[in-house]
Amino acid sequence: MESNPYIPYPAEILEISQESPGIKTYTLRFEDDKIQEKFNFNPGMFVQLSIAGVGEVPISISSSPTVDGSFELCIEKKGRVTSALFDMDEGSKVLVRGPYGNGFSLQGSKGKDILFIAGGVGLAPLRSAIDYVHHFRKKYGEVQIFYGDKRPSCLLFQRCRDRWSKYFDMYSICEVAEPGWTGEEGLVTDLMDKVSLDIKNSAAFLCGPPVMYKFVVVELKDIGFADQDIYLSLERRMECGIGKCRRCNVGNKFVCEDGPVFSYDEIGDYTDKET
C-alpha cells in the first residue's frame, strides 16, 4: 500500500455472510484498483477498519493472501464500531488502513507438520493460515486442526470446515452439546491426545481466548513441542496498528509492530498476564 501508514482508503462491502449469532464475515474491496493490487499481507496480519463519525477498530484478516481482488474480515459485534458496521448493507463503504504487524511463520514452517488450534472467534485469523497451507499443500507435511467453541451454533466457517476435513485431519469440539450435534463434547485441550504428528518436525499455531493459551501451551510442551515452534496470536491486544499509542506492549515488545503473532520463546514469561 502507500507509504503513509495513517491514511485509510475507501473500501466497498461486496458481500456479508452470517457465520453465527453476532458474528459476520465481510468481503471487501478497495475502490481504487491500484490500492487493491498493492494490498499484500501474510496470514495473521491485521487492518484498521473505520466508519466515518464512529471510530476505528483493529481486525485480523481472515482470508488467504492467495485470493485476488478482495479480502475478508470476520467480525464479532462488540462495541460502537462493530455495532455500526452490523447496521450496514452490501454496497456500503468503509475505510481501511493497513495491513499491519507480523503474521504466522508459514514460510519458515515449510516441510514441517502443522497443528492449528483455535478457540472461538480465534479461528478467523487462523482461517487465513489454513487456507494458505491448503493452497500450497505440497510444501507442508501432515496437518491437524483442533477447533473448540462453547456450543455448535457458535462454530464458524461451516463451508470451510467441510472443505478442510477432506484434506486435513480436523476435529471440532464444543463445551455444551445441542440437538443434532454428533461431534466431541468438552474443551479444546481434550483433543490433545489426538495429536499424531512428528513433534520434532512440527509447528503449532494458536489463536483463541488468553485462558486457552495457558492450558494448551502446557499440553504442547508436555508432548515435546519446543518453545520456538509454538506460535500464538495476541490479536486481542491490538490498538493503533503502528506502535504509537504504546498500549499494546507485552514486556519490551509491541503487539502492533512485533506481533500480533509471537513464538512462545519470545513472550512465554508474559502469557499468564494475558489471562
N, C-alpha and C positions, 0 to 999 in steps of 0.2 A: 504494500500500500504506500501512500505518500509518506514523506519523511516526518511531517509534523504529527506526533502521536496524540495530540489533543483534539484533532479535527474529526468529528463524526460525519459520516456520509449517509445520505438518504437511501433507504432500502425498502423494497416493497414486500409485503406479506403475500407470497404466492399461494400458500396452502396452510391450513390449520387442521391438525389431526388430534382428536381426543384420545389420550393414552390411558388415563384412569381418572377417577374423580379428583378434580383440582390440578391436573397435570395435562398440558398440551404440548405438541410439537409444532413449531412454526418453521416453515420453509421460506427462506428469504433470498432475495437477490438485490444487489446494489443497482440503483437506477443507472449509474454510469458504467457502461460495459468495461471501460479501461480499469476502473476500480475493482470490478468483479474479477477480471483477469489477473490482477496483481494480488488478489486475496489468497495468499498461501499460508498454510498452517500445518502444524503437526498435531496428532491426536493428543488430547489433554490440555490444549491451549484454550483461551477464552477470549470473549469480546465484551465490550461495554455497550449495552443496549439502552437507548434513551428515548423518552417520549417528551416532546416539547411541552413545557409548562408543568411537567410532573416530576421528572428526575431521571436518573440512570441507575442501572444495576449490572453487575458482572455476571455473565452466564457462560458456562463451558459449551464449546461446540460439540454437538452430538453426532454430526455426520462425518463421514470419512473424507479426507482431503483428496481421495481418488475420484470423488464426484465433481463433475464440472458444472458450472453455470448457476449454482445455488449452494446454500449451506443451511443447516438445520440447528435449531436451538430447542431443547426440551426444557420446558419451564413450569415450575410449580407456582401456583397462585399464592403468594406470600408477601404481602407488603403493598405499598402505594403504587409502585411502577408496574409490578406484575398484575395487580388488580386492574389497572388502566389498560394494560395490554389485552387482558382477557375480555375486555369490552370491545375490542377492535375486530374487524372482519377482514377476510381475504381482500386484497387490493389496497388496504390501508398502508400508510407509510410510517416507518420508524427511523431512528438514527442509530448508526452503528460505528464504533471505532475499534481498532484492533487489527489483527489478533495480538494477544499479549502472552507473556510467560514462556515457560519451557514445558514440553509435554512428556509423554511416556517414552522410555528408552527403547523404542522398537527397532531402530537401526542397529543399536548395539546388542540386540537380542536375536538377531538373525542366526538361524541354525540351532536355536535353543527350543526346548519345550516351553510352553506358555501356560500359566494359570491365571485366569481372570476371576476376581472375587468382588462381587458388587452387593451393596446393601441399599435397598430403597431406590431413591432417585439417583443414587450413585452409579446406576447402570448407564445414565445418559452420557457422561464423558467416556466411559469405557466402551460404549457402543461404537464410538469413532475408532477406537483402537482395535476392537474386534473385527469390524468391517475392513479395516486396513489390512489386518493379518489375513483375513479371508481373501482379499484381492491379491495379495502376494503369498498365497498359500504355500507354494513350493519352497519359499525361503525360510520357513519355520518348521519346527518339529511337531510333536503332539500338542494338542490344545484342549484344555479343560476350562469350562465356565461354571462357576458356582454363583447363584443369584438368589438372594433372600429378601423377603418383604413381609409386612405384617399379615396380609391376607391376600388371597388370589385376585381379588378385584383391584388391588393396588399394583399388580405386576405390569411393567411397561413393555412396549415394543413386541406385542404378540407376533406380528408379521416377521420381525427379525428373529425372534426366538425359534419360530418354526423353521426358518432357513438355517440358523446356526446349528440346530440339533441334527441336521442332515450331514454336516461336515465336521462338527466338533462334538466332544463328549460334554454334554450340558446337563446341569441339574438345577432345578428351581425348588425352593423350599419356602414355606410360609409358617409364621408363628401360630396363626389361627386358621383352621380349615373352614371352607364354606361349601355349601351344597354343590356337588359335582366335581370337587377338587380331588384328583387322584394322585397328586404328587406328594412329595415329602412334607412332613409337618415338624417344625422346630426352628432352630436358629441356623444361620449360615455356617457357623462353626461345626454344626452337627454333620456337615458334608465332608469334613476334612479327612475322614477315614476312606474317602473315595479317591484320594489323590493317587494317580497311577503313572506319574511322570518320572523321568530320570532327574532326580532332585539336584544332582551335582551339575547338571547342564540345563537348568531351568531358571525362568524369571517369573515372579509373581507380581501382578498389577492389581492394586486395590483401590476402590473408591466407595465410600459409604459414610455413615454417621461416625463421628470420632470414637464412640464407645466400641464400635465394631473393630477398629484397628487394635485396640488394647488387647482383645482376646484372639483375633485372627493372627496377629504377628507372633504371639506366643506359640500358637499351634504350628505356624510355618517354621519357626526356629526349632521347635521340638522335632520336626520330621527332617531337619537338615538344611533348610534354606539359609544361605548366608545373608547377612545384613545388606550387603551391596546388591543382592538380587531381589530384594523386596522393595517395590515402588508404591508409594502412597500419594494420592491426590488430596491436597489440603484446600480444595476449591472453596470451601465454606468460609475461608478467611480472606478471600479476595476483596480488595477495596477499590482504590483508584485505578489500578491497572499498570501504573508506571513507577511505583515506589516513592511517590512524592508525599503522600499523606502519612507514611510511616506507621500505619495502623495494623499492618499485616505481618509484623515481624514474628519469626519463630527463632529464638536465640539471636544469632547475628545474621540471619537470612531473612529476606523479604519474599513473601509468597508471590506477589505480583511480578517480581523481577527474576528471582531464583527458582521459583516453582511455576505453577502450583504443584507440580509433581516432584517429589524428592525420593531418593533412596533412603532406606531406613538407617543406614550408617551415617547419613547426613543429619538426621533430625531425631534419632531414636531417643535421645535424652529429654526431648520436649513433647513427645507424643502423649504422655499421660496428662499434660496440661490441656490437651485438646478436649478431654472428656469433661 
